[in-house]
Amino acid sequence: MHDDKEAHHRDVILDSVNEGVFTVDSQWRITAFNRAAEQITGIMRSDAIGKACCDVFHADICEKACALRQTFDTGRPIVNATAHIVTNQGHRVPIRISTAILRDRRGSVIGGVETFQDLSQVEELQKELESRYTFEDIVGRSDAMMQVFRVLPQIAESSSTVLIEGPSGTGKELFARAIHNLSPRAKHRFVAVNCAALPDTLLESELFGHKAGAFTDARRDKAGRFEMADGGTIFLDEIGDISPAMQTRLLRVLQNHVIEPLGAVRPKTVDIRVLAATNKDLAGLVKSGAFRQDLYYRIRVIHLVLPMLRQRREDIPLLIDHFVQKYNRLQGKDIAGVSVEVVSRLMEHDFPGNVRELENIIEQAFVLCRGGMIEMHHLPPELRSETLARRDTGGPVNLKSMERQFIRQTLKYHNGNRREAAKDLGIDVSTLYRKIKSLGIEVPETDGRSRRN
């Protein structure tokens, strides 16, 4: 009778917990199964008790990476591992798992306990967020990115040449592909050429092609990239690195829409749209005489300038989620995300390598992180440095310091305009004023009413 009362008391307590909870004995038989577990799995407690947990959950980790088995083997709890289970109705449900060992009063192991949370709603919200803040694989919600998103369809509709300028790692090829994919030429080829990767003689052959016998090793005709892109789009990356001689040949293509393969008797007409990109100051190269002015104005009919990542810090959490999902797919993992400390540290970093650097950081963390959350010790050593990680508070970075940094950056971007900053942050102006006061944020001297364009 005493045992029945204890079991009833235990079930009442477990049923008050919002997360699914079950316990197993040393033979992996389920000994307790709470109401939330019933709701998530669609399996009644009476049908679960006494059965092996793998027969109840049909989880993707049951065979090789059972979280409870790892806890039994190592003696250490597992926190925030991720997995998928199949419900009684056959639905696949994403869950987040934590495990621990159960011991009796004498300290002997008598079983284990696992809690799990249904992440279906989180996944749906994440998908909705992605659909709102992604554009042809480009992720962003910052004002700077939204302005670019607004003009991309209009740029795509035209047939004009576009010059995309931005530092290395800002995703210039992604934007070029987006312009092509949204354009009337989308059914034809998008051909990318890195102009800095080849010496002049090879680049000429690569772009224009050659006829058999044009030079010693030319045993057969070879179509150049311009010919391959006929009807579509050619993307000339790092155009600021081409030689004066190549600049002259390229100008002729843009003016007359004809190419002359090496060794050809007559020119060939091509129907192409040219998109060019550079991480250099082309206007400065024109002034110094290193880049032809007439070519510069030919490729700069439409000018698109991409912001550095430190100019759009509010996009960093979105980009982190995007890359976590990307590498989960590529590597077949179930990393739940990154810790608050990691987000905070990455929000502080200046990212000289821009979005490419952030992606590399997440990819490296995936190599080191076996499961659960990406933590500070998974980051590169330079980002784990105590000196770099201690800024606002003189102590370890926490959620409050991250919020302070985020609000300060947003105010700075809006030139001190509280109303615009509050709108961008998604909070009421009065809430922003309270946070400025409680977090001790020094606001810009200007009030933002004469905001820059």
N, C-alpha and C positions, 0 to 999 in steps of 0.2 A: 504493500500500500504506500509505504514511504517513497519507494522508487517511482511509482505512478505519479505521486504528487510532485516529485522533483522534475519528472519529464514534462508534466503539464505546465509547471512554473517556467521551465526552460522554453517550451513552445510559445507561451504567452510573450516572453521577452523577445524571442527571435521574430515573432510575427509583428512586433512593433518596429522592426528595422526595415527601412525602405529598400535596402539592397538584398539581393538573393543570398541566403546563407544555407549551407548544408555541412554536415559533419560526417566523417567516415570512421569506421573502426580499423583495426590493424589488418583486416582482410579486405579492405576497400569497399565494405558494405555501408550503404548510407544509413546513418542512425538518427539524423534529424534533417528536416527539410522545411524551411519556413514559407509563409504565404507569398512573399515576393518572389521566391524561387518558383513557386507554382505558377504565378502570373507570367514570369519571363519564359519559362520552358513549356507551359501548357500541360504540365504533368502534375497530377494530384499527389499530395503527400503520401496518401495510402498506397499509391502505385510505385512510389520512389523508395520508401523505407524498405531496407533489406536487400535492395538490388545493388549491383556494382555500379559505381558512379559513371563509368564509361558507357554502360548500357542505357543510362538515363540521358546523358548530355550529348553524346555523339559529337564531341568537340574535335576541331582539327588538330589540337595538341595532345589528345588522349594517347595516341600511338607512340609518339617519339619524344614529346616535350611536356609531359604532364607536370603542371605547376606543383601539385601536391606531392608528387613523387620526388621532384627536385628538393622540396622542403624536407621530406623524410630523409633523403640521402645526405643533405648538407647540414640539416638542423637549423637552417636560416629561413626566415619568412620571405615570401615573394610579395612585392608590392607593385600594383598597377601593370601587371602583364596583360597582354591583349590576346584575344582568341575569337573564334566563331563557334557557336553551337547550332545544332539543328533542333528546332522545337518539335513538339508532338504533331503539329500540323505540317511539318516539312519545311518551315521557313528557316532561313539562315540568319542568325542574329549575332551582331558584333557585341562582345562583352569585354569588360575590364575586370581582371581577377586579382585578388590578394589571398595569400594562404598563410597558415600557421600550424604548429604542432599542438595537439591537445595532450595534457599530462594530468595524472591523478594527484591526489594530495601528497603522495610520496615522491612525486617527480617522475614517475615512470610514464613512458609514452603509451597512450591508449588509443590514439587516432589522430585525425587532422581536421581542420576546419577551413573552408573556402568561402569567401564572399565574392559576389560578382554583380556587376552593374550593367544594365542594358544600355548600349551606346547607340541604338537605332536613331533616337531623336537627335543625338549629337551629330551623327552622320548626315541626317537629313538637313539639319541647320547648316552644316559645313558645305553641303552641296549647294544649298540656296545662296550661301555667302559666296561660294566660288562663282556661281552663275552671275551674281551681281557685280563681282569685282575681278572678273577675268575677261579678256578680250583676245581671241585668237592665241591662247596660251600665254598672254602677257598678263601679269597679276599686278593689281594696284587699286587703291581707293583714294590716294592722296589727290589734292587739288591739281598738282602738276601733271599727274598721270591721267586724271579725268579730262583735262584739257586736251591732251594728246589723243585720248580715245575718241573725243568728239570730232576731231578733224580727220582721223584716219579714213573713215568711209568716203569722205569728200575727196581726199587725196587719191584714194583707190579708184574712184570713178573716172578721174581724168587720165590722160595719156602722157602727162608732162613728166619730165625727168625730175627725180627727187634726190636731194643731198641730205643724208642723215648724219648729223654730227653728235658726238658724245664720247666720253672717256671709255677706255677699254672696260669690258664687262657690263656695259649697260644694256646689252641685248639688241644691238643694231640689226643683226640678221633676223631676229624674231620679228622686229617691226617691218623689215623689208618683206618677209614672208607673209605677214598679215596684210600688207598693201596688195601683194600679188593675189592672195586668196580671196580678197574682197573685190577684186577687179574683174572686168569682163574677160581678162586673159587667164582666169583661174584654171580653165580646162587645159591650158597649154603648160609648157615646162617653166619651172623656176630654176635658173642656173646660177649658182654662186661661185665666184672666183675671188680668192684672196690674192690681191695684187702684190702684197709684200712678201709672199711666200716663195716667189720664183724670180730668178734673174731675168733680165730684159729679153734675151733671145728665146728662152723657154716660154716666157709669158706671151710673147708675140705669137708663137706657134700655138699656144694653148687657146688664146683668144680668137685668132683668125684662121687657124688650121693651116694645112699645107697640102701640096700636090706631091705625088710620087716623084722622086728624083730632085726635089727642091733643095735637098742637102744630103750629105753622105748616108745617114741612117733612115732617110725617108723612103721606105720601100713600097708604101701604099698611100693612097689619099687618106687624109685625116680631117674630119670636120672639126672646126673650132667651136669654142663656147658660144660665140655670137650666132653661128649657124644652128647650133643645138637649141638655142633659145628662140628661134624664129617662131613668131606668133605669140610668144610668151614674154617673160621678164628675165633680164640678166642683172645680177647684183654684183657690183664691183666694190668689194670690201677693201679698206685701207688704200683708197685711191690717191691719197696724199703721198704715197711712196713710189709712184711710177716716174720713170725718167722723162726728160724733156722730149726725147724722140717718140716714146710711147704716147705722151700727151698729144703730140701732133697727129699720130695715127688715130687716136681715139676721137679727137675733134672732127676728123673727116667722117667717121662713122656717124657721129651725132648730127652733123650737118647734112649729109647726103643719104644716110641710111643704106650705105653699101659697104661691103667688106672685100678685101683683096687677100685671099689665102696666099701663103708663100709659094711662089712658082706658078701661080695662076696667070692665064693670059688675059682674062677679062674679069671685072668686078662682079660681085653677086649682091643683089638687093636682099635686105633682111627687114622683117617687120618685128621690131623689138621695143620694149620699154626698158630704159636704163634707170636703175636705182644705184646710187653710189653712197659710200659711207667712209668716214674717217674719224680718227681720234685726235687728229692734228688741227691746228688753226689754219685752215686753208686761206682765209683772208690775209693772214700774216705772211703765208708763203707767197701769195700773189704780190704783196708789197715788196718782199725781198727778192722777187724775180725767180723764185724756185718753182712756181706753178703758173701756167699760162692764164692770163686774165680772161681771154675769150673762152677757154675751156671751163674755167670756174663759173662763168655766168651761164654757160650751156648746161652744166649739171646742177646748178643751183636755181632752177626755175621755181621749184618748191623746196623750202628749207625747213627741216624738222630737227629740232634740238632736243636731245634726250637728257633728263636730269640725272645727276649722280644719286646714288642710294642715300647718302647722308642728307640730301635735300628732300627726301621723301621717306623719312624714318617711320612714319605711321604705316607704311607698307611692309615693314620688316616682319611683323607677326603673320601677316597673310602669306608672305613669301616663304616663311618657315614652314607653315602648314602645307603649302603647295609642294615644297621639296620633300617633306616628310612623307606625304602621300606618294610622290613620284618614286622615291627610293624604296618604299614599302612594296610597290608594284614590281620594280625592277629586281629587287633582291629577295622577294618572297617573304618579307618580314612583317611583323605586326607591331612596330614601334608606335606607342600611343601618342607621342608628341615630345615637347621639351618642357623642362621645369620652369617655374617662374624665374628662378635665378638665371637660367640660361637666356630666357627672353630679355631679361633686364640687362644682362651683359652685352648681348648682341645689339640692343637698342642704344647702348652707349658707344659702340664701336664706330669708327669713321669710315670703314670699308673703302680703302683706296682701290681695291679690285672690284668694287661695286657688286652687282647681283651675282656675277660669276664667283666672286670670293665667298659670298654667303652660301651659295650652292655647294662649293667645295668644302666648307666647314661642316655642313649637314651631311654630305657624303662621307667625310672622314669619321664623323660621329657614328654613322651607321655601321662602319667597320668595327668600331670599338664597343658599341652598345648591343648587348645580346637580346634585350627585350625590355619592356616597360617604358620608362621615360629616358630621354637624353638628359644627362646631368652635367654639371660643370666639369667633372673629371673626364668627360668624353670630348671636350673641346680642345683645340690646339693649345700648347703650353703658353704661348704669348697672350691668349685670351683668359687663361686661368691665373695670370700674374696677380698677386695681391695688390701691387701698386696700381695696376690698371683697374682692378675691380673695386677700388675704394675711392669714391668721388664725393658725392653729395654729403654723405653722413659721416665720413671719416671711418666707417666700419663696413662690414660686408653689405653688398647691394641687396635691398629687399624690395617688396612690392611697393612700399611707400616711395622709395627713391626712384623706382621706375616710373611711377605715376607723376612724380615731380618733374622728372626729365622729359616725359612725354608732353605734359602741359606746357613746360617752358619752351620746348621746340615748336609747338603749335602756335603759341603766342608770338614767338620770334618770326615764324613764317608769315603770320598775318600782321606783322609790323605793330603788334600791341593791340590790335582791334579785338576786344573781348567778345563782342557779339559774333564776329566771324569765327573766332577760335572756338567758342562754345558750340556753334553750329557744326564745325568740322569734327569736334570731339563727341557730338551727339548728346550734349547735356544742356540744361537750361543755363542762361547767363548768371542767374543768382547762385546756382550750384557752382559754377566756375569761380565766382567771387569768393565763395566759402572755401573752396579748395585752395585758391591762391593764398588766402589768409592762414588756413590751418597748416598748409605745407610750407609756409614761409617762402613763397616764390617771389623773386624779384622780377617785376614786370618791366618791359621796355619803357624808356622815357617817353616815347611817342605814344599817342592814344590810338593810332591806327586809322583816324578818320580820313586821312589823306593817303590811303593805302596805295602801294606801288602797283603798277600794272603787271 
